[in-house]
């Protein structure tokens, strides 16, 4: 059983206020063509800013065929919940939507119906109680001080301990958790079909680390990114990987996304984890050369090498892109679909 994983930073994609231009519509169509051509079974998207933007990609993937297999989720409800609660990111600003997943239901299905951070109603499902509570606790601790949480009635925080218990619980977490600029979107997938579904579970932490430092940060932007990546690959990965939902499935947990760090920069600094995909993955259009140029190695997968390496085949790599399948016309100028190209990796059970 082969599963093709993908990750793609699609560059500030929304479909708002775009009635006078076909650019974003063409961009959604191109992204759909890429997903179909590369055969992605699950693809993690970054900088996908609205639910409607993901929906438009799905429209081009599925066409008018109601039985077409692609489905999606978006992080909008998570970020809206945080913003409504008055929780700010590490730079003191509101959260802006950044993540989505698209998957092929012929190969996998989303376990629990919706992405964990997206679906507040999953809290009511008994098998998810422990899983959700731990992840939400991490999220709350990461983005809000103790005192400002008192009295919240939001469904997102309904199961958190209160009063003194909350104070003690957060005190124990404070020394081990690090803030991220954008809370990752985490989803769990199981292979379609009874045999695969009973044996395997793929968990993906979709992330996009901070590019530039905030005005109040004394650390360099690279230091902040490394701290974020340490938190995600160590603390968050371990929490997601170790928690069980009452099944006996083997769990395979991956971090995927735009790390804004090269694999060499991360190196072996995170014990037990390996960061893969070493080719340049950022791009831009060079008008003088009439072609794309490639620069930084920022897009990766990361996983526990001892646990997962035997299931990874052909390694992780950037996809092949050509001018005709990765360029668009914008205001009579040639531009690339994004400033990143997708990456892919095949896992086999």
N, C-alpha and C positions, 0 to 999 in steps of 0.2 A: 504494500500500500504506500503510494507516494503522495505527499502533500507539498505543494509549491507555496512557499511563503514569500511575501513581498513587502516592501516599505517604500514610501514615496512622499517626499515633501512637495506639495503641489503649488506652493507660492501664493499665499493670500487669496485663496479661491472662495469667492462668494458669488451670489447671483442677484444681489440687490442693486437697484437703480441702474439697470443695464439695458433698458428698453431701446436705447439708441445705438447699441453696438452688438454685433454678433460675436465679438471676441471671446467672451466667457462661455458662450454656448459652444463655439468651436473648440474651446479648450476642454470642456467637459466631454465632447465627442472624441477628441484625441486621446484623453485619458482612458476612456472606455475602450477604444481600439487597442491601446497598449495592454490593458488588463486582459483583454480577450486573446490578443496575440501571444502574450507571454504565458498564458494559462495559469494565472495566479489563482490558487484556491482560497487563500486568505491574504488580503493586502491591508497593511496599516497605513493610514494617510495622516500627514501632518499639514498644518496650515490650511485645513479644510474648514472654513469659517462659519458655514451655515449648514443646517440640516438639508436645506433645499439644494445646496451645491452637490452634496452626495447623492441626493435623489435624482438630480439631472444626469449624473454619471450612470446611475442605475438604469435610468430611462434608455440611454443609448446602449447599455449592455443587454437589456432585456427586450428592447423594441416594443412591439405590440403583442408579443406572445405572453399571455398570462401564465404560462407554464415555464417560462424561462427561469433559470435557477438563482440569479444573483439577488442577494439581500444586503442590507447595510444597517449601521447604527452610527450615531453622532454624539458628541460629548455635550451638546448644548444644554441639556437638562441639568447635568452636573454643575456646569458653570453658572447657570441661572440660579440654582439653589445656593451656591456659595455667595454670589453677588447679593441675592435677596437677604441673606443672613448677615450681610455687612462684613463678610470676611474678605480681606484684601490679600493680594499676592506679596511676595517679598519686597517688591518695589513700591508698595503702598497704593497700588492701582487695582481696578476691577479686573477680573479674569476675562480674557477674550478666547472664544472657542477656537480650538486648534486641532482636534482629533476626530477621526472616523475610522470605521472598518468596513470593508466590503468582502463578502465571501460567497463561494459557489456552493449552494446547498446540495448539489449532486455529490459533493465530496465531503462537506462538513456541515454541522449545524451548531448554532450558538447555544451552549448549554446554560439553562436558566432563562431562556427566552430573550434576554437583553444583556448588553454589556454591563458589567458589575457596577461601574461608577455611574452609568447612565440610568439604570433601572432602580428607582427607589422602591418600587413595588416588590422587588425581589427580596427585600428585607422581611416580608411576610412569609416567605417560603422557608420552611423549617430547615431544609438541608443547607440553605445559604446563610443562616443566622450567624454562625461563628465566623465564617469567611467575611461577610459584609461588615460585621461589627469591627473586626480587626482592621480592615482596610479604611473604614471611615474614621476610626480612632486615629490612625496614622495621619490621615488627611487633615483632620481637625487640629491635631497637635502641630502639624507642620505650618498651618496658615493662620492660627489665631492664638493669642495669649489666653491664659486661664480666665482672667477677670472679665474679658469681653464676651465670654461664652455664656455667662449666667442668664438663665431664663429663656434660652432659645426653644421655640416650639416647632421648629422645622422638622418635617418628616425625615430629613437626612440625619438628624441628630437624635431622633426619638429614643433610640436604644442606648444612648451613651449614659454612663453613670452620672449622678448628680451630686452637687454639694461637696462634702469632704471627700467622698469616694472619687469624684471626678478630679479633685485637686491632687490626691495621692497618685492616681493613675497617670495623670499627665506629667507629674514630677518624675516618675520613673522613665517616661518616654523621652523627656526633654534632652537627656544626655546622649541619646542614640539616634535621634531623628534630625534630618537636615531639610531645610526649606527648598522647594523647587519653585520655579517661576510659573510653570503650568502643570497642574496635577495630572499625572499620566492617566490614560484611559486603558482599563484592563478588561480583557474579554477572555472567555473560556470556550473552546470549541471541542467537539467530539466528531470523529469520523462518521459519516452517514453509513447506515447499515448496522445490523445488530452486532456482528462480530467485532468490528472496529470500535463501536460505541461502548462496548462492555470492557474493552481492554485499554483504551488510550484517551488521554485528555491533553489538549494543547492550550496553554495559557500564554497570552501575549501581553506584555506591558508596552504600550505605545507611548513613546516619549519624545520630547523636543527640548533640549536644554537651552538655557539662557545664552543669548549671543553676546550682548554687551552688559556691562555692569550698571547698576542703578546709581543715581546721584550720591546716595549716602554710603555706597559700598567702598570700603577702604581696600579690599582685595582686588586683584586684577580679574578681568573677565575670565581668563583661563583658569584661575584658581577657583572661581565660582562654579564654572562648568565641571571641573574635576570633583568638587564637593557634591554637586548635584548627581554626577554619575556614580560616585561612591555610594550615596544614599540609595539611588535607584538599583544599582547592581548588587549591593550588599543587603541593606536593610529591607527594602521593598521586595526585591526578588526573593529573598529568603522567606518572607512572610507569605507571599503569594504561592511559592513553590511548596512550602511545608504544610499549609493548611489543607485539610481533607474535608470532603462533603458527604461522607458516609459511604462512598463507593470504594471499590478495590482497584480502580483504574490506575495505570501508570501515568504519572503527570510529567509533562515536558514543558518547562517554562522558558520563554524567550523574552528578551528585551529587544525592541525594534524601533528604529526611528532615526532622527537627525540628532546626532550626539554633539555636533559642533566641535568635535575633537577627532583627531585621526586615531586609527588603531594603534599607531606607534606611540602617540602621546599617552594613551591609556595604558598600553603595555600590559605588564603583569601586576599592576598596582592593586587590583581587586582580587583578593585571594579566592581561588576556586573557579573564577570566571574567565572566559575567553571572549574577546571582542574581535569579530571577523568582518571581512570585506575591506581589502587594502587598496583598491583602485580609486582614482579621483572620481568623485560623484557630484561635484558642483560644476555648472556649465554656464556659458553665456554665448551670445551670437557675436561673432567678429565680422563686422561689416566689410572691413578691408579684405579679409581673407575669404569672405563669403562662405563661412563655415562655423561650426561650433568649436569652442575651446573649452578645455576641462582643467580644473584646478585642484580643489581641496578634497581630501578624503574624510568626509564627515558622516556618511550614512552607513549604519552598521546593524548587525545582529549581535547579541551577546547571550551567552548561556553557560551553564555549569559544564565545564569540559569533561569531567569524569562521568557525569550523568548522561550527557546527550551526544557527545562527539561521535559515538558509534552509529547514531541514527542520521547524521548529516552526510549527504552524498553530493559530490561535485563542488563542495565548498559554497561560499557566498560570493556573489559577483554583481557588478553593474550589468544592466541589460544593454544590448547593442542598440544604438539610436542612429538614425540617419536624418538628414535635413528634411526629407519629405514627411517623416512620421513624428518629428519632434519640433517643428517650427510652425509659427502662426503669423498672420499679418495683423499688426496693431498700429492704427494710425499711419498706414502706408509704410510701416517699417517691419522688417522681419525680426521676430523675437522667438525665444525658445518657449516651449510649453511651461517650463518652470526653470528655476535656477539650480535645481537638483534633478538628477536622473534616477529612476527607480533602481532598487537592488532586489535580488532574489536569492532564494536558497531552497534546496529540496531536502526534505526529511523523509525517511522511509522506515516503516515499521515491519 
